[in-house]
């Protein structure tokens, strides 16, 4: 007679599957756990990590923060505040607002740089279309 797996086991994923889904290496996942970005991950009877759906959601959010340039230190601070519970919502909100402002400033800087690049592209395309046009850097 076989037994039905527990519901939690159906949702739990080994580190290799999480690495594949997130694009993070197993080493990075263990590092995130070590430095407190990810709470202690559940383990199976053999001691192997098993990530729950909530862990994957949190990792997805951490990846967004990382992609937007948030420092590991600020990510750690956010994770620490999150673990401390709902009393820290104002501090988490402030941290996210500050980061959003930094991201917006970076986007504006990138847009300025893109305009300059496009102007230079237009210049060189014009030179190709009209070889007599004088070159400038």
Secondary structure, 3 states (H helix, E strand, C coil): CCCCCCHHHHHCEEHHHHHHHHCCCHHHHHHHHHCCCCCCCEECCCCCEEECHHHHHHHHHHHHHHHCCCCHHHHHHHHHHHHHCHHHHHHHHHHHHHHHHHHHHHHHHHHHHHHHHHHHHHHHHHHHHCCCCCCCC
